[in-house]
Amino acid sequence: MLATLPDDASLEDIQYHLYALEKVKRGVKRADQEGVLEHGEVKSRLDKWLED
């Protein structure tokens, strides 16, 4: 990941990318453990939530 950042990346840039990478890894792990919802189910739930 660090190799893809520009040479002038700030410490904040690096911290943000590490943070985002960790969030993605946790999300993938959670999806593997708990499963995921199908697109139609997500759309249905959002439609109900947005109607209120």
PyMOL Python script that loads the backbone (N, CA, C, O; Angstrom):
from pymol import cmd

cmd.read_pdbstr("""\
ATOM      1  N   MET A   1       0.829  -1.188   0.000  1.00  0.00           N
ATOM      2  CA  MET A   1       0.000   0.000   0.000  1.00  0.00           C
ATOM      3  C   MET A   1       0.875   1.255   0.000  1.00  0.00           C
ATOM      4  O   MET A   1       0.569   2.228  -0.689  1.00  0.00           O
ATOM      5  N   LEU A   2       1.932   1.231   0.750  1.00  0.00           N
ATOM      6  CA  LEU A   2       2.795   2.414   0.807  1.00  0.00           C
ATOM      7  C   LEU A   2       3.423   2.721  -0.549  1.00  0.00           C
ATOM      8  O   LEU A   2       3.672   3.884  -0.866  1.00  0.00           O
ATOM      9  N   ALA A   3       3.675   1.705  -1.337  1.00  0.00           N
ATOM     10  CA  ALA A   3       4.297   1.910  -2.643  1.00  0.00           C
ATOM     11  C   ALA A   3       3.378   2.668  -3.595  1.00  0.00           C
ATOM     12  O   ALA A   3       3.850   3.267  -4.561  1.00  0.00           O
ATOM     13  N   THR A   4       2.078   2.649  -3.339  1.00  0.00           N
ATOM     14  CA  THR A   4       1.137   3.325  -4.228  1.00  0.00           C
ATOM     15  C   THR A   4       0.964   4.803  -3.883  1.00  0.00           C
ATOM     16  O   THR A   4       0.406   5.560  -4.677  1.00  0.00           O
ATOM     17  N   LEU A   5       1.430   5.216  -2.723  1.00  0.00           N
ATOM     18  CA  LEU A   5       1.308   6.621  -2.325  1.00  0.00           C
ATOM     19  C   LEU A   5       2.378   7.459  -3.013  1.00  0.00           C
ATOM     20  O   LEU A   5       3.470   6.966  -3.295  1.00  0.00           O
ATOM     21  N   PRO A   6       2.068   8.718  -3.282  1.00  0.00           N
ATOM     22  CA  PRO A   6       3.088   9.586  -3.892  1.00  0.00           C
ATOM     23  C   PRO A   6       4.247   9.833  -2.918  1.00  0.00           C
ATOM     24  O   PRO A   6       4.091   9.709  -1.704  1.00  0.00           O
ATOM     25  N   ASP A   7       5.381  10.177  -3.464  1.00  0.00           N
ATOM     26  CA  ASP A   7       6.575  10.414  -2.639  1.00  0.00           C
ATOM     27  C   ASP A   7       6.370  11.540  -1.634  1.00  0.00           C
ATOM     28  O   ASP A   7       7.008  11.557  -0.581  1.00  0.00           O
ATOM     29  N   ASP A   8       5.482  12.484  -1.953  1.00  0.00           N
ATOM     30  CA  ASP A   8       5.286  13.616  -1.061  1.00  0.00           C
ATOM     31  C   ASP A   8       4.075  13.420  -0.121  1.00  0.00           C
ATOM     32  O   ASP A   8       3.544  14.393   0.416  1.00  0.00           O
ATOM     33  N   ALA A   9       3.647  12.172   0.070  1.00  0.00           N
ATOM     34  CA  ALA A   9       2.512  11.900   0.960  1.00  0.00           C
ATOM     35  C   ALA A   9       2.870  12.312   2.380  1.00  0.00           C
ATOM     36  O   ALA A   9       3.977  12.068   2.859  1.00  0.00           O
ATOM     37  N   SER A  10       1.911  12.940   3.037  1.00  0.00           N
ATOM     38  CA  SER A  10       2.143  13.375   4.413  1.00  0.00           C
ATOM     39  C   SER A  10       1.898  12.226   5.383  1.00  0.00           C
ATOM     40  O   SER A  10       1.357  11.186   5.007  1.00  0.00           O
ATOM     41  N   LEU A  11       2.293  12.420   6.603  1.00  0.00           N
ATOM     42  CA  LEU A  11       2.035  11.433   7.648  1.00  0.00           C
ATOM     43  C   LEU A  11       0.527  11.220   7.793  1.00  0.00           C
ATOM     44  O   LEU A  11       0.076  10.095   8.010  1.00  0.00           O
ATOM     45  N   GLU A  12      -0.245  12.291   7.675  1.00  0.00           N
ATOM     46  CA  GLU A  12      -1.702  12.168   7.751  1.00  0.00           C
ATOM     47  C   GLU A  12      -2.248  11.312   6.611  1.00  0.00           C
ATOM     48  O   GLU A  12      -3.159  10.510   6.818  1.00  0.00           O
ATOM     49  N   ASP A  13      -1.698  11.477   5.413  1.00  0.00           N
ATOM     50  CA  ASP A  13      -2.103  10.649   4.273  1.00  0.00           C
ATOM     51  C   ASP A  13      -1.855   9.172   4.563  1.00  0.00           C
ATOM     52  O   ASP A  13      -2.710   8.323   4.310  1.00  0.00           O
ATOM     53  N   ILE A  14      -0.686   8.884   5.090  1.00  0.00           N
ATOM     54  CA  ILE A  14      -0.322   7.500   5.396  1.00  0.00           C
ATOM     55  C   ILE A  14      -1.233   6.940   6.486  1.00  0.00           C
ATOM     56  O   ILE A  14      -1.709   5.810   6.379  1.00  0.00           O
ATOM     57  N   GLN A  15      -1.475   7.728   7.532  1.00  0.00           N
ATOM     58  CA  GLN A  15      -2.352   7.281   8.612  1.00  0.00           C
ATOM     59  C   GLN A  15      -3.763   7.000   8.102  1.00  0.00           C
ATOM     60  O   GLN A  15      -4.375   6.003   8.484  1.00  0.00           O
ATOM     61  N   TYR A  16      -4.276   7.870   7.245  1.00  0.00           N
ATOM     62  CA  TYR A  16      -5.614   7.675   6.702  1.00  0.00           C
ATOM     63  C   TYR A  16      -5.687   6.389   5.883  1.00  0.00           C
ATOM     64  O   TYR A  16      -6.637   5.619   6.024  1.00  0.00           O
ATOM     65  N   HIS A  17      -4.695   6.153   5.032  1.00  0.00           N
ATOM     66  CA  HIS A  17      -4.703   4.952   4.207  1.00  0.00           C
ATOM     67  C   HIS A  17      -4.588   3.690   5.059  1.00  0.00           C
ATOM     68  O   HIS A  17      -5.232   2.685   4.759  1.00  0.00           O
ATOM     69  N   LEU A  18      -3.794   3.729   6.096  1.00  0.00           N
ATOM     70  CA  LEU A  18      -3.701   2.583   7.001  1.00  0.00           C
ATOM     71  C   LEU A  18      -5.023   2.356   7.723  1.00  0.00           C
ATOM     72  O   LEU A  18      -5.453   1.215   7.891  1.00  0.00           O
ATOM     73  N   TYR A  19      -5.670   3.440   8.153  1.00  0.00           N
ATOM     74  CA  TYR A  19      -6.969   3.364   8.812  1.00  0.00           C
ATOM     75  C   TYR A  19      -8.010   2.755   7.874  1.00  0.00           C
ATOM     76  O   TYR A  19      -8.749   1.849   8.260  1.00  0.00           O
ATOM     77  N   ALA A  20      -8.062   3.255   6.646  1.00  0.00           N
ATOM     78  CA  ALA A  20      -9.042   2.757   5.678  1.00  0.00           C
ATOM     79  C   ALA A  20      -8.780   1.287   5.355  1.00  0.00           C
ATOM     80  O   ALA A  20      -9.725   0.504   5.254  1.00  0.00           O
ATOM     81  N   LEU A  21      -7.535   0.905   5.193  1.00  0.00           N
ATOM     82  CA  LEU A  21      -7.188  -0.482   4.915  1.00  0.00           C
ATOM     83  C   LEU A  21      -7.625  -1.392   6.061  1.00  0.00           C
ATOM     84  O   LEU A  21      -8.161  -2.473   5.819  1.00  0.00           O
ATOM     85  N   GLU A  22      -7.407  -0.974   7.280  1.00  0.00           N
ATOM     86  CA  GLU A  22      -7.817  -1.759   8.448  1.00  0.00           C
ATOM     87  C   GLU A  22      -9.335  -1.906   8.499  1.00  0.00           C
ATOM     88  O   GLU A  22      -9.841  -2.984   8.810  1.00  0.00           O
ATOM     89  N   LYS A  23     -10.066  -0.833   8.198  1.00  0.00           N
ATOM     90  CA  LYS A  23     -11.534  -0.894   8.180  1.00  0.00           C
ATOM     91  C   LYS A  23     -12.023  -1.897   7.135  1.00  0.00           C
ATOM     92  O   LYS A  23     -12.946  -2.669   7.398  1.00  0.00           O
ATOM     93  N   VAL A  24     -11.414  -1.887   5.967  1.00  0.00           N
ATOM     94  CA  VAL A  24     -11.808  -2.825   4.918  1.00  0.00           C
ATOM     95  C   VAL A  24     -11.520  -4.260   5.357  1.00  0.00           C
ATOM     96  O   VAL A  24     -12.358  -5.145   5.180  1.00  0.00           O
ATOM     97  N   LYS A  25     -10.345  -4.491   5.925  1.00  0.00           N
ATOM     98  CA  LYS A  25     -10.003  -5.837   6.395  1.00  0.00           C
ATOM     99  C   LYS A  25     -10.991  -6.325   7.448  1.00  0.00           C
ATOM    100  O   LYS A  25     -11.413  -7.481   7.413  1.00  0.00           O
ATOM    101  N   ARG A  26     -11.363  -5.452   8.385  1.00  0.00           N
ATOM    102  CA  ARG A  26     -12.338  -5.836   9.413  1.00  0.00           C
ATOM    103  C   ARG A  26     -13.701  -6.133   8.798  1.00  0.00           C
ATOM    104  O   ARG A  26     -14.381  -7.070   9.218  1.00  0.00           O
ATOM    105  N   GLY A  27     -14.101  -5.342   7.809  1.00  0.00           N
ATOM    106  CA  GLY A  27     -15.378  -5.561   7.144  1.00  0.00           C
ATOM    107  C   GLY A  27     -15.428  -6.891   6.403  1.00  0.00           C
ATOM    108  O   GLY A  27     -16.434  -7.598   6.455  1.00  0.00           O
ATOM    109  N   VAL A  28     -14.347  -7.229   5.717  1.00  0.00           N
ATOM    110  CA  VAL A  28     -14.275  -8.494   5.001  1.00  0.00           C
ATOM    111  C   VAL A  28     -14.308  -9.659   5.986  1.00  0.00           C
ATOM    112  O   VAL A  28     -14.992 -10.656   5.753  1.00  0.00           O
ATOM    113  N   LYS A  29     -13.575  -9.533   7.075  1.00  0.00           N
ATOM    114  CA  LYS A  29     -13.561 -10.592   8.101  1.00  0.00           C
ATOM    115  C   LYS A  29     -14.953 -10.781   8.691  1.00  0.00           C
ATOM    116  O   LYS A  29     -15.408 -11.912   8.862  1.00  0.00           O
ATOM    117  N   ARG A  30     -15.630  -9.680   9.003  1.00  0.00           N
ATOM    118  CA  ARG A  30     -16.974  -9.760   9.562  1.00  0.00           C
ATOM    119  C   ARG A  30     -17.950 -10.377   8.562  1.00  0.00           C
ATOM    120  O   ARG A  30     -18.797 -11.186   8.941  1.00  0.00           O
ATOM    121  N   ALA A  31     -17.836 -10.004   7.302  1.00  0.00           N
ATOM    122  CA  ALA A  31     -18.705 -10.574   6.267  1.00  0.00           C
ATOM    123  C   ALA A  31     -18.464 -12.079   6.139  1.00  0.00           C
ATOM    124  O   ALA A  31     -19.412 -12.845   5.962  1.00  0.00           O
ATOM    125  N   ASP A  32     -17.223 -12.497   6.227  1.00  0.00           N
ATOM    126  CA  ASP A  32     -16.908 -13.929   6.163  1.00  0.00           C
ATOM    127  C   ASP A  32     -17.501 -14.678   7.346  1.00  0.00           C
ATOM    128  O   ASP A  32     -17.989 -15.798   7.193  1.00  0.00           O
ATOM    129  N   GLN A  33     -17.462 -14.067   8.519  1.00  0.00           N
ATOM    130  CA  GLN A  33     -17.944 -14.718   9.734  1.00  0.00           C
ATOM    131  C   GLN A  33     -19.463 -14.687   9.859  1.00  0.00           C
ATOM    132  O   GLN A  33     -20.072 -15.681  10.254  1.00  0.00           O
ATOM    133  N   GLU A  34     -20.076 -13.559   9.527  1.00  0.00           N
ATOM    134  CA  GLU A  34     -21.499 -13.363   9.774  1.00  0.00           C
ATOM    135  C   GLU A  34     -22.364 -13.454   8.515  1.00  0.00           C
ATOM    136  O   GLU A  34     -23.588 -13.539   8.607  1.00  0.00           O
ATOM    137  N   GLY A  35     -21.739 -13.437   7.365  1.00  0.00           N
ATOM    138  CA  GLY A  35     -22.484 -13.469   6.115  1.00  0.00           C
ATOM    139  C   GLY A  35     -22.860 -12.066   5.676  1.00  0.00           C
ATOM    140  O   GLY A  35     -22.599 -11.082   6.368  1.00  0.00           O
ATOM    141  N   VAL A  36     -23.473 -12.003   4.518  1.00  0.00           N
ATOM    142  CA  VAL A  36     -23.851 -10.721   3.935  1.00  0.00           C
ATOM    143  C   VAL A  36     -25.293 -10.792   3.445  1.00  0.00           C
ATOM    144  O   VAL A  36     -25.869 -11.875   3.336  1.00  0.00           O
ATOM    145  N   LEU A  37     -25.864  -9.645   3.154  1.00  0.00           N
ATOM    146  CA  LEU A  37     -27.221  -9.579   2.610  1.00  0.00           C
ATOM    147  C   LEU A  37     -27.156  -9.467   1.092  1.00  0.00           C
ATOM    148  O   LEU A  37     -26.230  -8.872   0.541  1.00  0.00           O
ATOM    149  N   GLU A  38     -28.143 -10.041   0.431  1.00  0.00           N
ATOM    150  CA  GLU A  38     -28.262  -9.894  -1.006  1.00  0.00           C
ATOM    151  C   GLU A  38     -28.671  -8.459  -1.335  1.00  0.00           C
ATOM    152  O   GLU A  38     -29.258  -7.768  -0.502  1.00  0.00           O
ATOM    153  N   HIS A  39     -28.362  -8.021  -2.539  1.00  0.00           N
ATOM    154  CA  HIS A  39     -28.655  -6.656  -2.969  1.00  0.00           C
ATOM    155  C   HIS A  39     -30.140  -6.319  -2.792  1.00  0.00           C
ATOM    156  O   HIS A  39     -30.481  -5.252  -2.283  1.00  0.00           O
ATOM    157  N   GLY A  40     -31.011  -7.226  -3.210  1.00  0.00           N
ATOM    158  CA  GLY A  40     -32.457  -6.993  -3.100  1.00  0.00           C
ATOM    159  C   GLY A  40     -32.909  -6.788  -1.666  1.00  0.00           C
ATOM    160  O   GLY A  40     -33.774  -5.954  -1.400  1.00  0.00           O
ATOM    161  N   GLU A  41     -32.333  -7.540  -0.743  1.00  0.00           N
ATOM    162  CA  GLU A  41     -32.689  -7.404   0.674  1.00  0.00           C
ATOM    163  C   GLU A  41     -32.242  -6.051   1.212  1.00  0.00           C
ATOM    164  O   GLU A  41     -32.978  -5.402   1.955  1.00  0.00           O
ATOM    165  N   VAL A  42     -31.058  -5.631   0.844  1.00  0.00           N
ATOM    166  CA  VAL A  42     -30.562  -4.317   1.276  1.00  0.00           C
ATOM    167  C   VAL A  42     -31.465  -3.217   0.730  1.00  0.00           C
ATOM    168  O   VAL A  42     -31.838  -2.297   1.458  1.00  0.00           O
ATOM    169  N   LYS A  43     -31.811  -3.310  -0.535  1.00  0.00           N
ATOM    170  CA  LYS A  43     -32.681  -2.306  -1.153  1.00  0.00           C
ATOM    171  C   LYS A  43     -34.033  -2.266  -0.460  1.00  0.00           C
ATOM    172  O   LYS A  43     -34.563  -1.187  -0.198  1.00  0.00           O
ATOM    173  N   SER A  44     -34.593  -3.423  -0.161  1.00  0.00           N
ATOM    174  CA  SER A  44     -35.880  -3.497   0.518  1.00  0.00           C
ATOM    175  C   SER A  44     -35.813  -2.844   1.897  1.00  0.00           C
ATOM    176  O   SER A  44     -36.697  -2.075   2.274  1.00  0.00           O
ATOM    177  N   ARG A  45     -34.773  -3.154   2.633  1.00  0.00           N
ATOM    178  CA  ARG A  45     -34.621  -2.573   3.975  1.00  0.00           C
ATOM    179  C   ARG A  45     -34.442  -1.054   3.908  1.00  0.00           C
ATOM    180  O   ARG A  45     -35.017  -0.320   4.712  1.00  0.00           O
ATOM    181  N   LEU A  46     -33.647  -0.591   2.952  1.00  0.00           N
ATOM    182  CA  LEU A  46     -33.429   0.846   2.817  1.00  0.00           C
ATOM    183  C   LEU A  46     -34.721   1.557   2.394  1.00  0.00           C
ATOM    184  O   LEU A  46     -35.028   2.643   2.884  1.00  0.00           O
ATOM    185  N   ASP A  47     -35.473   0.931   1.480  1.00  0.00           N
ATOM    186  CA  ASP A  47     -36.734   1.521   1.049  1.00  0.00           C
ATOM    187  C   ASP A  47     -37.677   1.706   2.237  1.00  0.00           C
ATOM    188  O   ASP A  47     -38.310   2.753   2.377  1.00  0.00           O
ATOM    189  N   LYS A  48     -37.767   0.693   3.084  1.00  0.00           N
ATOM    190  CA  LYS A  48     -38.634   0.770   4.269  1.00  0.00           C
ATOM    191  C   LYS A  48     -38.135   1.862   5.221  1.00  0.00           C
ATOM    192  O   LYS A  48     -38.928   2.619   5.779  1.00  0.00           O
ATOM    193  N   TRP A  49     -36.835   1.932   5.397  1.00  0.00           N
ATOM    194  CA  TRP A  49     -36.259   2.894   6.328  1.00  0.00           C
ATOM    195  C   TRP A  49     -36.445   4.325   5.820  1.00  0.00           C
ATOM    196  O   TRP A  49     -36.717   5.233   6.605  1.00  0.00           O
ATOM    197  N   LEU A  50     -36.300   4.525   4.517  1.00  0.00           N
ATOM    198  CA  LEU A  50     -36.405   5.857   3.944  1.00  0.00           C
ATOM    199  C   LEU A  50     -37.848   6.344   3.832  1.00  0.00           C
ATOM    200  O   LEU A  50     -38.089   7.546   3.719  1.00  0.00           O
ATOM    201  N   GLU A  51     -38.806   5.419   3.862  1.00  0.00           N
ATOM    202  CA  GLU A  51     -40.215   5.804   3.786  1.00  0.00           C
ATOM    203  C   GLU A  51     -40.698   6.484   5.059  1.00  0.00           C
ATOM    204  O   GLU A  51     -41.601   7.319   5.007  1.00  0.00           O
ATOM    205  N   ASP A  52     -40.121   6.146   6.181  1.00  0.00           N
ATOM    206  CA  ASP A  52     -40.582   6.700   7.474  1.00  0.00           C
ATOM    207  C   ASP A  52     -40.363   8.160   7.608  1.00  0.00           C
ATOM    208  O   ASP A  52     -40.702   8.743   8.637  1.00  0.00           O
TER     209      ASP A  52
END
""", "prot")
cmd.dss("prot")
cmd.show_as("cartoon", "prot")
cmd.util.cbc("prot")
cmd.orient("prot")
